[in-house]
């Protein structure tokens, strides 16, 4: 009996592992399924984080935190190990299956742990304070001694500690925004104590919800549209507090409001932040408890000097003109800078005394004949409108008033409207029309009736000039403009007067149009309803009495069906429905023979509208990102005047349709094509004989992944290969011979750019590879080992941008394929020189195995280099950069070099081929956290 206990214990010791062994064996398949499930969950989390990081880098210049970078590396390691598990399971025996079963269970727990870590991150990016801001274009110089003193006063208050809130006030057009634009730019240019400078134009009517959105956007962040104002205020408060010391400039305020309602922390000496407002009312300054800074009218001499600057000094030398008549015109401008500048611009080049006397009489008449608020100011501005003299030029100007106040108006969009309205008919060629349109815009800018904005792609109207335009259009021609007011209710039928010519209700929150509304507006030519995201339905009868309509924009609304009454709008020239994400049906377009512009991009339309073949005057056809089941053959060849074409080819695309699009390419200015299959992509490229339209953007992707371009360079011919395989043995990819931008994103089967080179009888033919390539980008290509071989170098002599991101297998950029050359390089018998004479920007991001640019002792020569950026490349040993030499033999930096962004610890360990290279480049280094 004494032996029973020990024997029992021995049995347990032996049986327990055996039972556990069989348990692992039995559950292996079940655990592998569980591993697959949690790996998918981990991969989804990884993609979410990477997408957020990509957006943060693109929009805010922010980089991943060290913790997140380590997490991403470990997830890649886990995925690699999981793949080896799967291979072992497929070939394993009983014993190995049991052993694997135990490892799989551990791996499941590890994956779950990393999922939890991924969910627990409160932030994905480094919290280093941003010094970002926006430099504003200032079309006017600061004028007057008093103005200079105001700028000095505001600057001293900003740099000091005593004043936290400043209110700059004065009448409209006096120069408040100009003053603050100069202050803003000075804050951007000179080192100072603030982490960020935030500029937001408030305008009227005051909308705190919109103001929250605008401040968040200026911070390059976002707020949910679905949350209430209180929750949004809390989030915005956190964003602004994270900036610590900031300057918030609120331009053109009309009403006071409590800062806490928006989510703006109260500026104080303790937190070091500042608030500056501009307003026409000193009461607003007082209500906001700001120190008041009044902007006064110019002195007579200052007004005269500003006028002469605008009209040109040569006017003083014209014998027929005396200083007295010029002084009288200046006096009528009321010493108001905006009026002086616009009137001076309109009189520039006029040398006849009769013209000046007539202008003086017109100006006096307009100033004295107007009543109401700002009547004298608007009268002075209206003088410049009448001085345009050309009726079509005046119509083009007035059309700008259809946009919301302070809106950046895209130039090309505006010109498209002008063309549709018939304002530009003296030329027939589409490009000539655009050239004429830009000439008109330049004329309006030169007359100071418009301002250049953004990057030169937009124009703006000063709010007073817009007021003047709206006053003109309240009579003839008659406009109804309620744009950007966040209206909920559609204007009543009594507001739709018979003589209405143009209506703008864009950018509101209109939910419905009354079901029986059918306005009698037979001469209405433009109706802009875009960006009313809640609008779901338009009554069938709504367009019945609008036969004169030329422009109809319903883009970014929630409509599901377009009324059949649209089919009878025989004068319609522009029908814009892009991003109506629920739109499934468009009625027949057979009668719309005047149609010039049809935009159905990103709708849910599955069939081409009936009667498309009749639209022979069509210049623009956008059918991109549609779930089209098929595009019937025979339509595209009939559209002989097409200028720009955007088209998506689904998996069921007809070969004939792809070939028809290709045959159009030599007539098109621009083609954008989204191909779902490699077969269709190749058919298109082959059918164009390797060369497409003047401008093209080709996307090969099973899903719509547009807009992930990584360069601000102007490129006319681009190819993006995304989430696809391109090296199929049966049908490898065929690239256009003149491509300038080539991007690969999540291309899983490419190991090198050489894999996509055209081959003839098994040999590479670089003669057929684009020698025009300017931009080369690889992102998240897991099997990429290198970018290209020496053999490809002659085709890359125009390369300007080279970027590689999140490619975990790449070790070097340039590889030597020739064995004999490789041996000579390895023994230092020869030095291989890689010359890229036009390369400007070089970027390597999150490449854990990346060691050097050139293998062995190769060196990189690129004397046009401006920027180098290295992030997350822990194994990098050599940049392989060969620097130009001075007369004394010492290395010097490339003449155009601006910055090298790299981790300090990594920079210190890099090896260099030239003595003193590191010391020469040190001044250009901007050290980053990873």
SVG drawing of the C-alpha trace seen along z (x, -y; Angstrom):
<svg xmlns="http://www.w3.org/2000/svg" viewBox="-47 -121 92 123">
<polyline fill="none" stroke="black" stroke-width="0.4" points="0.0,0.0 2.9,-2.3 3.9,-2.1 0.5,-3.2 1.1,-6.9 4.5,-7.1 3.3,-5.0 0.3,-7.3 2.5,-10.4 4.8,-8.8 1.7,-8.0 0.6,-11.6 4.1,-12.9 4.2,-10.6 0.6,-10.9 0.1,-14.6 2.7,-15.5 1.4,-12.8 -2.2,-14.1 -0.9,-17.7 1.0,-16.4 -2.1,-14.8 -4.1,-17.9 -1.7,-20.2 -1.8,-17.7 -5.6,-17.5 -6.2,-21.2 -3.6,-22.3 -6.0,-22.8 -8.4,-24.7 -5.6,-26.8 -4.3,-27.6 -7.7,-28.9 -7.6,-31.0 -4.1,-32.2 -5.3,-33.3 -8.2,-35.2 -6.1,-37.1 -3.4,-37.8 -6.1,-39.3 -7.2,-41.5 -3.6,-42.5 -3.0,-43.3 -6.2,-45.5 -4.9,-47.4 -1.5,-47.7 -3.1,-49.1 -5.2,-51.6 -2.1,-52.8 -0.1,-53.1 -2.8,-55.0 -3.0,-57.4 0.8,-57.8 0.8,-58.4 -1.9,-61.1 0.0,-62.6 3.2,-62.8 1.6,-64.1 -0.6,-66.7 1.3,-67.6 4.9,-66.5 4.7,-64.4 6.5,-61.1 5.8,-57.9 6.8,-57.7 9.6,-55.2 7.0,-53.0 4.8,-52.8 7.9,-52.2 8.9,-49.3 5.3,-47.9 5.3,-48.0 8.6,-46.1 7.4,-43.5 4.2,-43.0 6.3,-42.3 8.3,-39.8 5.2,-38.1 3.8,-37.8 7.1,-36.3 7.1,-33.7 3.4,-32.9 4.2,-32.2 6.9,-29.7 4.4,-28.0 2.0,-27.5 4.7,-25.9 5.8,-23.6 2.2,-22.5 1.7,-21.5 4.7,-19.2 4.9,-18.2 4.6,-14.7 2.7,-13.8 5.5,-14.7 6.3,-18.1 2.5,-18.9 2.3,-18.4 5.4,-20.6 4.0,-23.2 0.7,-23.2 2.3,-24.4 4.2,-27.2 1.0,-28.2 -0.8,-28.7 2.0,-30.9 1.9,-32.8 -1.8,-33.4 -1.3,-34.9 1.5,-37.1 -0.7,-38.3 -3.5,-39.2 -1.0,-41.0 0.1,-43.2 -3.5,-43.8 -4.1,-45.2 -1.0,-47.3 -2.1,-48.7 -5.5,-49.6 -3.9,-51.1 -1.8,-53.8 -3.1,-57.2 -1.0,-58.8 0.9,-57.3 3.2,-60.2 6.0,-62.0 4.8,-64.8 7.5,-67.2 5.9,-70.6 5.2,-71.7 6.3,-75.1 4.1,-74.9 2.1,-77.7 1.0,-79.3 2.8,-82.1 0.2,-84.3 0.4,-86.1 0.3,-89.8 -0.5,-91.8 -0.2,-95.1 2.8,-96.8 2.4,-98.5 1.6,-102.2 1.9,-105.1 3.9,-106.1 0.9,-105.3 0.6,-101.8 4.3,-101.1 3.8,-102.1 0.7,-99.8 2.8,-96.9 5.5,-97.6 2.9,-97.9 1.3,-94.6 4.7,-92.9 5.8,-94.2 2.5,-93.0 3.0,-89.6 6.6,-89.3 5.8,-90.7 3.9,-89.2 1.5,-91.9 -1.1,-91.7 -2.7,-88.4 -5.6,-89.5 -5.3,-92.2 -8.2,-93.7 -7.3,-95.4 -10.3,-97.4 -11.2,-99.9 -13.5,-100.4 -13.7,-98.0 -10.9,-98.2 -8.6,-100.2 -5.9,-97.5 -6.5,-95.4 -6.0,-92.1 -2.9,-93.4 -1.4,-94.5 -2.0,-91.1 -0.8,-89.2 2.6,-90.9 2.6,-90.1 1.7,-86.5 4.5,-86.2 7.0,-87.8 6.1,-85.2 6.7,-82.5 10.1,-83.9 11.7,-84.9 12.5,-82.7 10.2,-83.4 8.6,-81.9 5.5,-80.4 5.1,-76.8 2.4,-77.6 0.7,-80.5 -2.9,-79.7 -4.8,-82.0 -8.6,-81.6 -11.0,-83.9 -14.2,-84.1 -16.5,-86.2 -20.3,-86.5 -22.7,-85.1 -20.9,-83.8 -21.0,-80.0 -19.2,-78.5 -19.4,-74.9 -17.7,-76.0 -15.1,-78.0 -14.2,-74.9 -13.7,-73.0 -11.6,-75.8 -9.3,-76.0 -8.8,-72.2 -8.1,-72.3 -5.5,-75.1 -3.9,-72.8 -3.9,-70.1 -6.3,-68.0 -10.0,-67.1 -13.1,-67.1 -16.0,-64.7 -19.0,-66.3 -21.3,-63.9 -20.4,-65.2 -22.1,-68.1 -20.5,-71.5 -19.7,-70.8 -17.8,-67.6 -15.9,-69.2 -15.0,-72.1 -13.4,-69.7 -11.4,-68.0 -10.3,-71.3 -9.3,-72.5 -7.0,-69.5 -5.4,-70.2 -4.7,-73.8 -3.3,-73.0 -1.0,-70.5 0.5,-73.4 1.3,-75.1 2.3,-78.6 0.4,-79.6 -0.9,-82.7 -4.5,-82.5 -5.4,-85.2 -9.1,-85.5 -9.6,-87.7 -12.8,-89.6 -14.9,-89.0 -18.3,-90.5 -19.6,-89.3 -18.1,-88.5 -18.4,-84.9 -17.2,-83.1 -13.9,-81.4 -14.8,-78.3 -17.8,-77.6 -15.5,-77.0 -12.8,-75.3 -10.1,-78.0 -8.1,-78.2 -8.2,-81.7 -4.8,-83.3 -2.9,-84.4 0.5,-85.3 0.8,-81.9 0.2,-79.8 2.0,-82.3 -0.6,-82.0 -2.1,-85.1 -5.3,-85.9 -5.5,-88.6 -8.8,-89.6 -9.5,-92.0 -12.9,-93.6 -14.8,-96.6 -16.3,-97.2 -14.6,-98.4 -17.5,-96.9 -16.4,-93.5 -12.9,-94.2 -14.4,-95.4 -16.7,-92.4 -13.8,-90.0 -11.8,-92.0 -9.0,-92.8 -6.5,-95.6 -7.8,-97.9 -5.6,-98.9 -7.4,-101.4 -6.4,-101.5 -7.0,-105.0 -7.3,-106.5 -4.2,-107.5 -3.0,-111.1 -3.5,-113.0 0.1,-112.7 0.2,-109.0 -3.0,-108.5 -1.4,-110.4 1.8,-108.3 -0.2,-105.0 -2.2,-106.1 0.9,-107.0 2.5,-103.7 -0.6,-102.0 -1.1,-104.1 2.7,-104.5 5.2,-107.3 5.2,-108.1 1.8,-109.7 3.4,-112.7 5.4,-113.3 2.4,-113.5 2.2,-117.1 -1.6,-117.0 -2.2,-116.1 -1.8,-118.4 -1.3,-117.3 -4.6,-119.0 -6.8,-116.5 -4.9,-113.6 -5.3,-115.0 -9.0,-115.3 -9.4,-111.7 -7.3,-110.6 -9.5,-112.7 -12.6,-111.0 -11.1,-107.7 -11.6,-108.9 -8.0,-108.0 -9.1,-104.4 -6.3,-102.0 -8.6,-99.4 -10.4,-102.1 -7.1,-103.9 -5.5,-100.7 -8.5,-99.6 -9.1,-103.0 -5.4,-103.5 -5.3,-100.1 -8.2,-101.0 -6.6,-104.3 -3.2,-102.9 -2.1,-103.8 -4.7,-106.5 -3.0,-109.8 -5.8,-111.8 -7.1,-114.7 -10.6,-113.9 -10.4,-110.4 -9.4,-111.7 -12.1,-114.3 -14.7,-111.8 -13.4,-109.3 -13.6,-112.0 -17.2,-112.7 -18.1,-109.0 -16.4,-108.5 -18.2,-111.4 -21.6,-110.3 -21.2,-106.7 -20.1,-107.9 -23.0,-110.4 -25.7,-108.3 -25.5,-105.3 -27.3,-104.9 -26.9,-102.5 -24.1,-101.0 -20.7,-101.4 -22.4,-103.2 -19.6,-105.6 -16.9,-102.9 -18.9,-100.5 -19.5,-103.4 -15.7,-104.0 -15.1,-100.3 -17.9,-100.1 -16.0,-102.7 -13.4,-100.1 -16.0,-97.6 -17.4,-100.1 -13.9,-101.0 -13.7,-97.4 -16.0,-98.5 -16.1,-95.1 -19.4,-93.5 -18.1,-89.9 -15.2,-90.9 -17.8,-92.4 -19.9,-89.2 -16.8,-87.1 -16.1,-89.3 -19.7,-89.2 -19.7,-85.4 -17.1,-85.2 -19.7,-86.6 -21.5,-83.3 -18.9,-81.7 -19.1,-82.1 -17.3,-85.0 -13.6,-84.7 -13.6,-81.6 -10.6,-80.4 -12.0,-80.0 -10.2,-77.4 -9.2,-79.1 -9.8,-76.2 -13.3,-75.5 -14.2,-79.2 -13.0,-79.2 -15.1,-76.0 -18.2,-77.9 -17.3,-80.9 -16.9,-78.6 -20.2,-76.9 -21.9,-80.3 -20.6,-81.4 -18.4,-84.2 -15.4,-82.9 -16.6,-82.2 -14.2,-84.2 -11.9,-81.1 -13.0,-77.5 -10.0,-75.4 -10.4,-74.2 -6.8,-75.1 -7.3,-78.5 -10.4,-79.0 -8.4,-78.2 -5.6,-80.6 -8.3,-83.3 -9.8,-82.5 -6.4,-82.9 -5.8,-86.2 -9.2,-87.5 -8.2,-86.4 -4.9,-88.2 -6.7,-91.3 -9.1,-91.2 -6.2,-90.6 -4.2,-93.5 -7.3,-95.7 -7.3,-94.7 -10.8,-93.3 -9.5,-89.8 -6.5,-88.6 -4.3,-85.7 -4.6,-83.1 -3.2,-79.7 -0.5,-78.4 -1.6,-80.5 -4.3,-78.0 -7.1,-80.1 -8.3,-83.6 -10.2,-85.5 -12.6,-88.5 -12.1,-91.0 -15.4,-90.9 -16.1,-94.6 -15.5,-94.0 -17.9,-91.0 -20.4,-93.3 -20.1,-95.7 -20.6,-92.8 -23.7,-91.5 -25.2,-95.0 -24.8,-95.2 -26.4,-91.8 -29.4,-92.7 -30.6,-94.7 -29.4,-93.5 -28.3,-90.9 -30.2,-89.4 -28.5,-86.8 -29.7,-84.9 -26.6,-84.2 -26.9,-82.3 -23.7,-80.4 -21.9,-79.0 -24.5,-80.1 -25.3,-76.6 -29.0,-77.1 -31.3,-74.3 -34.4,-75.5 -34.6,-75.8 -35.6,-79.4 -39.4,-79.8 -41.0,-80.0 -41.5,-83.7 -37.7,-84.2 -37.4,-82.6 -38.1,-85.6 -38.7,-85.2 -35.8,-87.4 -33.2,-85.4 -30.1,-84.7 -27.9,-82.9 -28.5,-81.2 -25.9,-79.9 -27.0,-77.8 -23.7,-75.9 -22.2,-74.7 -25.3,-74.7 -27.2,-72.1 -30.4,-72.1 -32.2,-68.8 -35.1,-69.0 -36.8,-70.9 -40.6,-71.1 -42.2,-68.4 -44.4,-70.7 -41.8,-73.5 -41.3,-74.3 -39.8,-77.8 -40.6,-79.8 -37.1,-80.9 -36.8,-80.6 -33.6,-82.7 -31.8,-81.1 -28.4,-80.0 -26.5,-78.8 -27.8,-76.8 -25.1,-75.8 -26.3,-73.4 -23.1,-71.5 -22.1,-70.4 -25.5,-70.2 -24.7,-66.8 -28.1,-66.2 -30.1,-66.9 -31.6,-63.5 -34.4,-64.3 -35.2,-66.8 -38.9,-66.9 -39.6,-65.7 -41.2,-69.1 -38.3,-71.2 -36.5,-71.8 -39.6,-72.0 -39.5,-75.8 -35.7,-76.2 -35.1,-75.7 -32.3,-78.3 -30.1,-76.4 -26.5,-76.0 -24.7,-75.1 -26.1,-72.6 -23.9,-71.5 -25.3,-69.0 -21.9,-67.5 -21.5,-66.2 -25.2,-65.9 -27.0,-62.8 -29.4,-62.5 -30.3,-59.0 -32.1,-59.8 -31.8,-62.7 -35.3,-63.9 -36.3,-63.0 -37.0,-66.7 -33.3,-67.2 -33.6,-65.3 -35.3,-68.4 -32.7,-71.0 -31.5,-71.3 -29.3,-74.3 -27.4,-72.6 -23.6,-72.7 -22.3,-71.5 -23.8,-68.8 -21.8,-68.1 -22.7,-65.2 -19.4,-64.1 -19.3,-62.4 -23.1,-62.0 -22.3,-58.8 -25.9,-57.4 -26.8,-58.4 -27.8,-55.3 -29.7,-56.6 -29.3,-59.5 -32.2,-59.9 -31.6,-60.0 -29.1,-62.5 -30.0,-62.1 -31.5,-65.6 -28.6,-67.3 -26.8,-68.0 -25.1,-71.2 -23.5,-69.3 -19.9,-70.2 -19.0,-68.8 -20.4,-65.6 -19.0,-64.6 -20.3,-61.4 -17.1,-60.6 -17.6,-58.6 -21.3,-58.0 -23.1,-54.6 -24.2,-54.5 -23.9,-51.0 -24.9,-51.7 -23.9,-54.5 -26.8,-57.0 -29.0,-56.3 -28.2,-58.5 -24.5,-59.0 -23.6,-58.4 -25.5,-61.6 -23.2,-63.9 -20.8,-64.7 -20.0,-68.2 -18.7,-66.7 -15.2,-67.9 -15.1,-66.5 -16.3,-63.1 -15.6,-61.8 -16.7,-58.3 -14.0,-57.5 -14.6,-55.3 -17.9,-54.0 -19.3,-50.5 -20.0,-50.3 -20.7,-46.7 -19.7,-47.4 -19.1,-50.4 -20.8,-49.7 -18.6,-49.7 -19.1,-52.4 -19.7,-55.3 -16.2,-56.7 -15.3,-56.9 -18.4,-59.2 -17.1,-61.7 -14.8,-63.4 -14.3,-66.6 -13.2,-65.0 -10.4,-66.9 -10.3,-65.1 -11.5,-61.6 -11.6,-59.8 -12.7,-56.2 -12.8,-53.1 -12.6,-49.6 -14.2,-47.0 -13.3,-43.3 -15.9,-42.8 -14.6,-45.5 -14.8,-44.7 -11.5,-44.5 -12.9,-46.6 -13.8,-49.4 -10.2,-49.4 -8.9,-49.6 -11.3,-52.4 -10.0,-54.4 -6.5,-53.8 -7.2,-54.9 -8.6,-58.2 -5.3,-58.9 -3.5,-60.8 -6.4,-63.2 -6.9,-63.7 -5.2,-66.4 -5.7,-64.2 -6.7,-60.6 -7.1,-59.1 -7.8,-55.4 -8.4,-53.0 -7.8,-49.4 -8.9,-46.5 -6.9,-43.8 -3.4,-43.6 -4.7,-42.3 -6.8,-45.4 -3.9,-47.7 -1.5,-45.9 -4.1,-46.1 -4.4,-49.8 -0.6,-50.4 0.0,-48.2 -2.8,-49.8 -1.2,-53.2 2.1,-51.9 3.7,-52.7 2.8,-56.4 -0.5,-57.8 -2.2,-61.2 -0.4,-64.5 -1.2,-64.0 -2.2,-60.7 -2.6,-59.0 -2.9,-55.2 -3.9,-53.3 -3.8,-49.5 -5.6,-48.3 -8.3,-46.0 -9.8,-48.8 -10.0,-52.6 -6.8,-53.9 -6.4,-57.3 -4.7,-60.3 -1.7,-58.6 0.9,-60.6 3.9,-61.5 5.4,-64.5 4.6,-68.1 6.5,-68.1 4.6,-68.7 4.4,-65.5 2.3,-65.0 2.5,-61.2 2.0,-58.9 1.5,-55.2 0.5,-53.9 0.5,-50.2 -1.3,-49.4 -2.2,-46.3 -1.5,-44.0 0.8,-41.5 2.7,-42.7 5.3,-40.0 3.1,-37.2 5.1,-34.8 2.3,-34.5 1.7,-38.2 4.2,-40.6 3.3,-44.3 3.9,-46.6 4.7,-50.2 4.3,-53.3 7.6,-54.3 7.3,-58.0 6.1,-57.6 7.4,-60.3 6.0,-59.2 6.1,-55.5 4.7,-54.5 4.4,-50.9 2.2,-50.6 1.7,-47.1 3.0,-45.3 3.8,-41.9 5.7,-40.2 8.3,-42.7 11.9,-42.3 13.4,-45.1 12.5,-47.6 14.4,-45.3 11.5,-42.8 9.3,-45.1 11.8,-45.9 10.7,-45.0 12.4,-41.8 13.0,-40.5 13.9,-36.8 14.8,-36.8 17.1,-39.8 16.4,-43.2 15.7,-45.9 16.2,-49.2 15.6,-51.1 11.9,-50.5 12.0,-51.7 11.1,-55.3 14.0,-57.7 11.7,-60.5 11.2,-59.1 11.3,-61.9 9.7,-60.3 10.2,-56.8 8.4,-55.6 8.1,-52.2 5.7,-51.9 5.0,-48.7 6.5,-46.3 7.4,-43.3 9.7,-41.4 11.6,-44.4 15.4,-43.6 16.8,-46.4 15.6,-49.2 17.6,-48.7 20.8,-47.4 23.6,-49.3 22.2,-48.2 19.2,-50.4 21.2,-53.5 21.2,-55.1 17.4,-55.2 17.3,-57.1 19.3,-60.2 16.2,-62.5 15.2,-61.1 14.4,-63.9 12.7,-62.2 13.5,-58.8 11.6,-57.5 11.3,-54.1 8.9,-53.6 8.0,-50.6 9.8,-48.0 11.1,-45.5 13.4,-43.4 15.3,-46.0 19.1,-46.1 20.4,-48.4 19.2,-50.7 21.7,-49.9 22.8,-46.3 25.5,-44.9 24.2,-41.9 27.3,-41.2 29.5,-38.7 32.8,-39.8 32.1,-43.5 30.8,-42.5 34.1,-40.6 36.2,-43.7 34.1,-45.9 34.4,-43.6 38.2,-43.6 38.3,-47.4 39.8,-46.8 37.4,-49.4 35.1,-52.1 31.6,-52.0 30.1,-55.4 26.3,-55.8 25.5,-59.2 22.0,-60.7 22.6,-64.3 19.1,-65.6 18.2,-63.9 16.8,-66.5 15.1,-64.6 16.1,-61.3 14.0,-59.6 14.2,-56.3 11.6,-55.5 11.2,-52.5 13.6,-50.1 14.9,-47.8 17.3,-45.9 18.6,-48.9 22.4,-49.1 23.7,-51.3 22.7,-53.0 25.3,-51.2 26.7,-47.8 30.4,-47.2 32.4,-50.4 30.0,-52.1 29.5,-55.8 26.5,-58.1 27.1,-61.3 24.1,-63.7 25.2,-67.3 21.6,-68.7 20.6,-67.1 18.4,-69.4 17.0,-67.1 17.9,-63.8 15.5,-62.2 16.3,-59.1 13.8,-57.7 13.7,-54.3 16.7,-52.7 18.7,-51.3 21.2,-49.2 22.2,-52.0 26.1,-52.1 26.8,-54.1 24.9,-56.8 27.5,-56.3 27.4,-60.0 30.3,-61.4 30.7,-65.1 32.0,-67.6 35.6,-68.7 37.0,-72.2 40.1,-73.4 42.1,-72.4 40.8,-68.9 38.6,-69.2 34.9,-68.0 32.1,-70.6 28.3,-70.1 26.1,-69.9 25.3,-73.5 21.6,-73.1 21.6,-71.1 19.1,-72.5 18.6,-69.8 19.5,-66.3 17.0,-64.9 18.3,-62.0 18.6,-60.6 21.7,-62.0 22.9,-58.6 22.7,-57.1 24.5,-60.1 27.4,-59.7 27.9,-56.1 27.8,-56.5 30.9,-55.6 32.2,-58.0 34.4,-57.5 35.8,-61.0 37.7,-62.6 35.9,-65.5 32.6,-64.6 30.8,-64.4 32.1,-67.8 31.2,-69.4 27.6,-68.1 27.0,-68.6 25.7,-72.2 22.8,-70.9 21.7,-68.3 18.3,-68.5 18.3,-65.8 15.1,-63.9 13.9,-61.5 14.1,-58.2"/>
</svg>
